[in-house]
């Protein structure tokens, strides 16, 4: 029997949206509704699949796009950055964009109608930005990590995780959609809740959350992210001493890059890791 050909993963972008809280940096998370066919009850960051139109979204080009592309292993960094900004706007109402003067979006601007039109498919992200004279603030979206769903999954994603501070004066708000709970939480508290079973997260979310525990402020988190060397990681079954365990491998070289504790079936969840 011929080996099964792995499903080609769909490109995706996820944003770890940060703010400075009274006891340190906090990250915005959402719990997916129990009724969702994919990842029910899992706590996630805002994010989703890249759309074809994302390559045409206007961006400020304040970042080194060549370096961003290398860091995220993509020939189309604009699509990843645009998708990250679009998904953040769709899922929590925060718009990471700049006006013609290079200033962040005026926090007094009511963008809820625009967001509703976008989610309903009656307008595009590009049209919203053009109408308001805005461009995506790509310089504020910093690559953090890169995970790819295991090859034996029927639904696969090639997900790039970015980190950004919430623009000054803006706030998240609860919107109807895929989530039934939202929260700002300290990464260390999220890790504690995950370890106790109170908060469900998949390994890429856990791994990313663990990185965020290493810093105490948004400024520190962004600075640390800019220093990171990012490689595409993928959970993969490896035979060790006659047993098959899950290890994290480099998705291109297929070398084991995380040889700590084997991942368990509980860690993997019902539908893979992403």
C-alpha positions in Angstrom: 0.0 0.0 0.0 1.4 3.4 -1.0 2.1 5.8 1.9 -0.6 8.4 2.6 0.2 11.8 1.1 0.0 14.4 3.9 -2.5 17.2 3.4 -0.9 20.5 2.4 -1.1 22.8 5.4 -3.0 26.1 5.0 -1.1 29.2 5.9 -2.3 30.9 9.0 -1.3 33.8 11.3 -1.9 34.2 15.0 -1.3 37.2 17.2 -0.3 37.3 20.9 -1.8 40.6 21.8 -0.2 42.1 24.9 -0.7 44.9 27.4 1.0 46.0 30.6 -1.1 45.0 33.7 -0.7 45.9 37.3 1.3 42.7 38.0 3.1 42.4 34.7 2.5 41.7 31.1 -0.9 40.2 30.1 -2.0 38.4 26.9 -5.4 38.3 25.3 -7.0 34.9 24.9 -10.3 33.5 23.7 -12.1 30.2 24.4 -13.6 28.7 21.3 -17.2 27.7 21.6 -18.0 24.1 22.6 -20.1 23.9 19.4 -17.2 24.5 17.1 -16.2 21.5 15.0 -12.6 22.5 15.2 -10.8 23.1 18.6 -13.9 23.3 20.8 -13.2 24.7 24.3 -9.6 25.5 23.5 -8.1 28.8 24.6 -6.4 30.5 21.7 -5.0 33.8 20.5 -6.7 35.8 17.8 -5.8 34.3 14.5 -6.9 32.3 11.5 -6.1 31.2 7.9 -4.5 33.5 5.4 -6.9 34.7 2.6 -5.9 35.2 -1.0 -6.9 38.9 -0.6 -4.4 39.4 2.2 -1.5 39.8 -0.3 -3.1 43.1 -1.6 -3.7 44.7 1.9 -1.8 48.0 2.2 1.0 47.9 4.8 3.3 50.6 6.1 6.4 48.5 5.2 8.2 49.7 8.4 9.6 46.3 9.0 12.3 44.6 6.9 10.0 42.4 4.8 12.9 40.3 3.5 14.0 39.4 7.1 10.4 38.8 8.1 10.0 36.4 5.2 13.2 34.5 6.2 12.2 34.5 9.9 8.8 33.0 9.1 9.9 30.8 6.2 7.6 32.4 3.7 8.0 34.1 0.3 4.9 36.3 1.0 5.4 38.0 4.4 2.8 40.7 3.5 0.0 38.1 3.5 1.1 36.8 6.9 1.3 40.3 8.4 -2.0 41.4 6.8 -3.8 38.3 7.9 -2.5 38.8 11.5 -3.9 42.4 11.5 -7.2 41.4 9.9 -7.8 38.4 12.2 -7.1 40.6 15.3 -9.6 43.2 14.0 -12.2 40.5 13.2 -11.9 38.6 16.5 -11.4 41.3 19.1 -12.0 44.7 17.5 -8.4 45.9 17.8 -6.9 47.5 14.6 -3.2 47.5 14.3 -2.9 50.2 11.7 -1.4 53.7 11.0 -2.9 56.8 9.4 -1.3 59.0 6.8 0.8 60.7 9.5 2.2 57.5 10.8 0.0 57.7 13.9 -1.9 54.7 15.4 -5.7 54.6 14.9 -7.5 57.2 17.0 -8.9 55.3 19.9 -12.0 57.5 19.7 -12.8 56.1 16.3 -15.8 53.7 16.4 -14.8 50.8 14.3 -17.5 48.3 15.3 -19.6 48.9 12.2 -16.6 48.3 10.0 -15.8 45.1 11.9 -19.4 43.8 11.5 -19.4 44.5 7.8 -16.0 42.7 7.4 -17.2 39.6 9.3 -20.4 39.5 7.4 -18.5 39.6 4.1 -20.0 42.8 2.9 -16.7 44.6 2.7 -13.0 43.7 2.7 -10.2 44.6 5.0 -8.5 46.5 2.2 -11.6 48.5 1.6 -11.9 49.5 5.2 -8.3 50.6 5.4 -8.5 52.5 2.1 -11.7 54.3 3.1 -10.1 55.4 6.4 -6.7 56.2 4.9 -5.0 53.5 6.9 -2.2 50.9 6.4 -1.4 47.9 8.5 1.3 48.7 11.1 3.6 45.8 10.2 6.4 47.2 12.3 4.3 46.5 15.4 3.8 42.8 14.5 6.9 40.9 15.6 7.5 37.3 14.6 7.7 35.0 17.6 7.4 31.3 16.6 6.2 29.0 13.9 4.3 25.7 14.2 3.0 23.2 11.6 0.2 20.6 12.3 1.4 17.0 12.3 1.4 15.2 8.9 -1.2 12.6 9.8 -4.0 15.2 10.5 -6.7 15.8 7.9 -6.9 19.5 8.7 -3.5 21.1 8.8 -2.1 24.7 9.3 1.2 26.3 8.8 0.8 28.8 11.6 3.0 31.8 12.2 2.7 33.3 15.7 3.4 37.1 16.1 3.5 39.3 19.1 2.1 42.9 19.3 1.3 45.4 22.0 -2.3 46.7 21.9 -2.3 50.1 20.3 -2.5 53.0 22.8 -6.0 53.8 23.8 -7.6 50.9 22.0 -9.4 48.1 23.9 -10.7 44.7 23.1 -14.4 44.0 23.2 -16.5 40.9 23.2 -17.9 40.2 19.8 -20.1 37.5 18.5 -18.2 34.8 16.6 -16.2 31.7 17.4 -15.5 32.4 21.1 -17.7 32.3 24.1 -15.1 33.6 26.6 -12.4 36.2 26.4 -9.8 37.3 29.0 -6.6 39.1 29.6 -4.3 36.9 31.6 -0.7 36.8 32.8 1.2 34.1 30.9 2.4 32.6 34.2 -1.2 32.3 35.4 -2.3 30.7 32.1 0.5 28.1 32.4 -0.6 27.4 36.0 -4.2 27.0 34.9 -3.1 24.7 32.0 -1.0 22.5 34.3 -4.0 22.1 36.7 -6.4 21.3 33.8 -8.4 24.4 34.3 -7.5 25.9 31.0 -7.2 23.9 27.8 -4.5 24.8 25.3 -2.7 22.9 22.6 1.1 22.6 22.7 1.9 25.5 20.3 -0.2 27.8 22.5 1.5 26.4 25.6 5.0 26.7 24.1 4.3 30.3 23.0 2.8 31.2 26.4 5.9 29.8 28.0 8.0 32.2 26.0 5.9 35.1 27.2 6.5 34.1 30.9 10.1 35.1 30.4 9.4 38.9 30.2 7.7 41.3 32.5 6.5 44.0 30.1 5.3 44.6 26.6 8.6 46.3 25.7 10.6 43.4 27.0 8.4 40.9 25.2 8.8 42.7 21.9 12.6 43.1 22.3 13.0 39.4 23.2 10.9 38.4 20.2 13.1 40.4 17.9 16.2 38.5 19.1 14.7 35.0 18.6 15.8 32.6 15.9 12.7 31.0 14.5 12.5 27.6 12.9 9.3 25.8 11.7 8.4 23.2 14.3 6.2 20.2 13.8 5.2 17.4 16.2 6.1 14.1 14.7 6.0 10.5 16.0 9.4 9.0 16.6 10.2 5.4 17.6 12.4 5.3 20.7 13.3 2.0 22.5 10.6 0.2 20.7 7.9 2.8 21.5 6.5 5.5 19.4 6.5 8.9 21.1 5.8 12.4 19.8 8.8 14.8 19.4 9.1 18.3 18.0 11.1 18.3 14.8 12.3 20.9 12.4 9.7 20.8 9.6 12.3 21.1 6.8 15.3 19.2 8.1 13.2 16.8 10.2 15.8 16.8 12.9 14.6 16.7 16.5 14.8 20.2 17.9 13.0 19.7 21.2 14.2 16.6 23.1 12.7 17.4 26.5 9.7 15.3 27.5 7.7 13.4 24.9 4.3 14.9 24.0 1.4 12.8 25.3 -1.9 12.1 23.6 -3.5 14.4 26.1 -1.2 17.2 25.0 -2.0 16.5 21.4 -5.8 16.9 21.8 -8.4 15.4 19.5 -7.5 17.2 16.4 -3.8 17.7 16.4 -1.8 20.7 17.7 -2.9 23.7 15.8 
